[in-house]
Amino acid sequence: MGHSFTVGENDDVVEGLGLLGVTTTRGPVRAVGEILSRWVGHDGDEQWLTGFENHGGYTRLDPGVQPLATVEIGTGNCGDGTEGAIAGKVIGTYPHGPLLARNPALADHVLELALDTELAPLDRPEVDELRRQRLQAVRRSGR
């Protein structure tokens, strides 16, 4: 998604799509485990994002590039407190697994971007309870 990334034993540089103002290189250690970050949605509401990161890449944002979120637990982009990057409707992020299922507000945001419309909020107490439990579990792990 970014300008370039490195691969293989020789860290060969591969040109990226250039959709995000980022460059990714091999990091000193592999980032593996739960990640917890704070994301401010388009409506200004702060949301917690959870996911599982498993990557050896360290991503550095170009000056002026907006990160997706700030990290509380985990590595994120490169251990600098940022996670992901945003450019218009393009969102890059490291967490794997059911990222959108774990983070309904982010899923709604992606749908709103794709549909170019604002979605009405849903009353979802069972989802809210599952989110509360997930956040509690990630905080307990503390990585």
C-alpha positions in Angstrom: 0.0 0.0 0.0 3.0 2.3 0.6 6.0 3.5 -1.4 8.1 0.4 -0.8 8.8 -2.5 1.4 11.7 -4.9 1.9 11.7 -8.7 1.5 14.0 -11.7 1.9 17.4 -12.2 3.5 18.9 -9.3 1.6 16.1 -6.9 2.3 15.4 -6.4 -1.4 13.3 -3.3 -1.9 10.0 -3.9 -3.7 8.1 -0.9 -5.0 4.6 -0.6 -3.5 1.4 0.9 -4.8 2.0 4.3 -3.3 -1.5 4.6 -2.0 -0.2 5.6 1.4 2.8 7.8 2.3 4.7 5.0 4.2 7.8 3.0 3.8 8.2 -0.5 5.4 11.5 -2.2 6.2 12.4 -5.3 8.3 12.2 -4.5 12.0 14.7 -5.6 14.6 12.1 -8.1 16.2 8.9 -9.6 15.1 5.7 -8.1 16.5 3.4 -10.9 17.7 0.4 -10.6 20.0 -2.7 -8.6 20.8 -2.7 -4.9 20.0 -4.9 -2.3 21.6 -5.1 1.2 20.0 -7.2 4.4 20.2 -8.9 5.5 17.0 -10.8 8.8 16.6 -13.6 8.2 14.1 -14.8 10.7 11.6 -17.5 11.9 14.1 -14.8 12.7 16.7 -15.7 9.8 19.0 -12.7 7.9 20.4 -12.9 4.2 19.9 -10.7 1.3 21.1 -9.5 -1.0 18.4 -8.3 -4.6 19.2 -6.6 -7.1 16.9 -3.8 -9.5 16.6 -0.5 -8.3 15.0 2.0 -10.7 13.5 4.5 -8.9 11.4 8.2 -8.3 10.9 7.8 -5.1 9.0 8.4 -1.7 10.6 6.4 1.0 8.9 7.4 4.7 9.0 5.0 7.4 8.0 6.0 10.3 5.8 5.7 13.7 7.4 2.1 14.8 7.5 0.6 11.3 7.1 -2.2 10.6 9.5 -1.9 7.3 11.5 -5.1 5.3 11.9 -4.7 5.0 15.7 -2.3 5.4 18.6 -1.0 2.3 20.4 -1.6 1.5 24.0 -0.5 -2.2 23.9 1.5 -3.7 21.1 4.0 -2.5 18.5 1.9 -1.0 15.7 3.8 0.6 12.9 7.3 0.5 14.4 7.0 1.0 18.2 6.6 4.7 17.8 3.1 4.8 19.2 1.3 4.9 15.9 -0.7 2.2 14.1 -1.7 2.1 10.5 -2.2 5.0 8.1 -5.0 6.9 6.4 -5.1 8.7 3.0 -8.6 9.6 2.0 -10.6 6.4 1.7 -7.5 4.2 1.9 -6.8 2.6 5.3 -3.7 0.5 6.1 -3.4 -1.4 9.4 -1.3 -4.2 10.8 -3.8 -6.2 12.9 -4.8 -9.6 11.4 -7.8 -11.8 12.1 -11.3 -10.6 12.5 -10.4 -6.9 12.7 -13.8 -5.6 11.5 -15.8 -8.2 13.5 -13.9 -7.2 16.7 -14.3 -3.4 16.0 -17.9 -2.6 14.8 -17.3 1.1 14.7 -14.4 0.7 12.3 -16.5 -1.8 10.2 -19.3 0.9 10.1 -16.7 3.5 9.1 -15.4 1.3 6.2 -19.0 0.7 5.0 -19.8 4.4 5.2 -16.7 5.2 3.1 -17.7 2.5 0.5 -21.3 3.5 0.4 -20.7 7.3 0.7 -23.5 7.6 3.3 -23.8 7.7 7.1 -25.2 4.6 8.8 -27.8 4.8 11.5 -26.5 3.4 14.9 -27.7 0.0 16.0 -28.7 -0.9 19.5 -26.4 -3.9 20.1 -26.0 -4.7 23.9 -24.6 -8.2 23.2 -21.9 -6.8 20.9 -21.1 -4.0 23.4 -20.7 -6.7 26.1 -18.4 -8.8 23.9 -16.3 -5.7 23.2 -16.1 -4.9 26.9 -14.8 -8.5 27.6 -12.3 -8.3 24.7 -10.9 -5.0 25.9 -10.6 -6.4 29.4 -8.7 -9.5 28.1 -6.3 -7.5 26.0 -5.6 -5.1 28.9 -5.0 -8.0 31.2 -2.5 -9.6 28.8 -0.6 -6.3 28.7 1.7 -8.0 26.3 
